[in-house]
Amino acid sequence: GVWVAGSGGKILAVDNQGRVRPMASATQQTLQDIAIWEGGRGVAVGNEGAVLITSNGGQSWSAVDGVPRSAVANKLTRVRVGADGQAVATGEMGALLFSKDYGATWSRLRDEEDVAWNDVALLPGGGLVVVGEFGRILVSPDGGGTWHTPKVPVESSLMSVVFRNATDGVAVGLEGVVLTTRDGGRNWQQEKQGNHSHLFDVAWDAANQRWLGVGALGAWVRAGSDATDWQSGQLDERDL
């Protein structure tokens, strides 16, 4: 099945037959992302710092109190989950929030700053790779204890980052940017591909051993497991 989160706090469950069931939400804030652990636990994040969690397969959701907040802006745009109840949420004003108890409590991994962090990858062994505005990337080998700032070959905002193992990752962003790393995020290279539309998301398709990215105006990009030969196109020329 699939869980979907969206405007007005709506959360939907879609089963493997395509049947849609609304879930009882606990907010009216627009939700930007949703993720699940095994065993029926899940977390959703959204506008104004909203964080919702479930422990019973989505039968009920509760709003989390005490999430660190900024006096300026609080939209949380992405949440990624890992083993043993770990989760990291990213968002406006340097929001980089960590939970180790399935989203029940949250703390800051870094101080507030004037940058939007757009996505984070949780690596095997506890490493973190964070991407954000202005081509900024952060790498932590120890779950946020120490941070390194690698040199990045672009200045456009990076929107998504995914790793297929502890070393090989891809980040995508505005103006069709595709970056690759083969050393856990310490060094990045820009890849050539023919579509310059904004790219918003990237995924590792393990079943077919390929990378897939999507973006504005129906844009798509893809590459094999080595992430070197990138193809691109548009789903439909009428796509807006």
N, C-alpha and C positions, 0 to 999 in steps of 0.2 A: 504493500500500500504506500500511499504518499500523504504527507501532511503539508498543508498550505497555510501561510499566514499573510494577512494583508490589511487593507484599510479598515478603520473603525474597530480595530481589535479582533477582526474576524479570524477564526481558525477553522479549517475544514479538513476532514479526513476523507480520502478517496481510496476505496478498496480496490482489490485487483480485478474486479469486474467493472470498474468505472463508476460505481455508486458513490454519491457524495453525501456526507453527513456533517452538518455543522456541529462544532464543539462549543461547549459553554466557556466563554472567555471571561477574563477578569479585568479588562480595560477597554476603553474606547479610543485609546491612542492607536495610531497606525503602526502596525508591526512590520519590521523590515526584514527579519530573517527568523528561521526556525531550525532547530537541530535536535537529533535524538541520540540517546544511548540505547544499548540493548536492555531489555527488561521493562520496557514501557515508560521510561523516563524521558522527558523532553524539556527544552527551554526555548523561549521566543523572546526577541528583543525588538525595541522600536523607539518611536519618538518620545521626547521628554524623559528619556532614561527608563522607559518601561521595560521590565523584565518579568516574564511569566514562567512558571514551572509546573510540570505535572509528574506524578509518580505512579499513575494508574492507567497508562496507555491513552491519556487524553480525555478520560471520562470527566475529569475536572481539572481546572487550572487555577492557580493562585498567584497573586501579585507579590513580588518580593519587595520588602521594605529595606531601607538602609543601603541602597545601591549608591555608591559615590557619585556626587553630582557636581556640576559646574554652575557658577552664577551667570554664565554667558550662553552656552548651548549644550544640549544633552541628547541629541539624536544618536542612538546606537544603530549601526547599519549592518553589522554582521556578527554572528556568533559561531564559533567552532568548538567542537567537543572532542575530548580524548578519553583515555583509559582512566578508570578509577574515579569517575565523577568529575574530571577536570573539564573546565570550559574557559574560553577567552572571548570577550566581546570587544569590538572596536567601534569607534565613532568620533563625533565632533570634539573639538577642544582637547585633543590628545587622549581621548578616552581609550584606555587599554586596561580592561578590567578582568580579574582572574577569580575563578571559583574552583574549589576542590571538593565541594559537597553537592554536586548535581544542581548547582545554581541557587542553593538556599542562602548563601552569603557570598559577598563580593568584596574585593579589595583592589586598589590601584597597583599596577605593575610599574608605572612611571608617573611622575608628577604631571599635572595639567599643563598643557602648552597649546599655542595657537596653530594647530595643525589637525587635519582630519585623518585619522588612521582608518583605512578602508577595508582591510582584510588581514588575517593572520593565519599562518600554517603552523600546526603543532607537529613537530618532527619526532620520529622514534628516538627515545633516549632523553626526551625532555626539552629539546631545543625549540626555539620560536623564531619565525621570520615574519616581520610585519611590513606591510606596504601602505603608502598613503599619498597625500598631496605632494605636488612639486617633485615627483620622482624619488621621494624619500623612502629608504628601506632601513629597517632595524633588524639586527640579528642577535639573538641571545642563545648561547650554548647551554645555559643552565636554568631555563624556565623563568627568566626575568631577573636573575641575580646580577648579571653583568650584561652590558649592551655594547655592540659594535655597530658602526655606521659605514657600510661599504660604499665604495665609489660606484655611482650609477651613471650609465651613459645617456640618460634622458632627463629632462626637467618636467615633463608632462605627468599628470597625476596617474598613479597606478591604482587599479580598482580591485584586482583579485590576484591571489597567489595560491598555488597548489604544489605539493611535492608528491612524487610517487614512491619515494624511499627517503632515507636520511640525507641524501646528497643531491638528487636530481629534481629540480623544480622549474616552474614556469610562472611568470607574472605578466599580466596584460593590463592595458590602460588606455587612456585617451589618445586620439590620433592614430589608432591602430598599432600601438606599441606592443611588441612581444619581446620579453626578456627571458633568458635562460641562465641557469646556474647548474654546475656539476660538482660543487664543493660545499653544499649546505647553505648557500647564500652569501658566502664571503666574497665571491666575484660573480659579476653578471655581464652577459653579452646581449646586444640587441640583434634580433633575427629579422631577416627581410621577408616581407609578405606583401601582396599587392593591394590589400584593402586598407584604406586609411580612416575608415569610420571608427568611432569610439568603440572600444572593447570593454565590456563590463564584467565578464565572468570567464573562468577557465576551469576545466575539469580534467582529471586523469581517468580515462576509460580503460580500466584494467582488463575487462573482458576482451576488448579488441586491441589492447596494447597501443593506444594512441591518445594524443592530447586533443581536446576540443575547446574552442573558445567562441563566444557569441557577443554581439553588441548591437549598436544602433543601426537603423535602416536595414535590418535583416542580415547584418554582417556575420560571417562565420570564418574561423580559421581552424586548421587541423595539421597535425604532424605525427609521424611515427614516434616510437618510444625514445629515439635518440634526440628528438626535438630539434633537428637541424633543417630538414626540408619542409618548409611551411607552405601549405596551399591555402587559398582564401576564395571567398565568393559571397554571393547574396542569395538568401533564400527565395526572394521574389522581388522583382524590380519595382513593384508597387509598395513594398514595405516602407513604412514610415517610423 
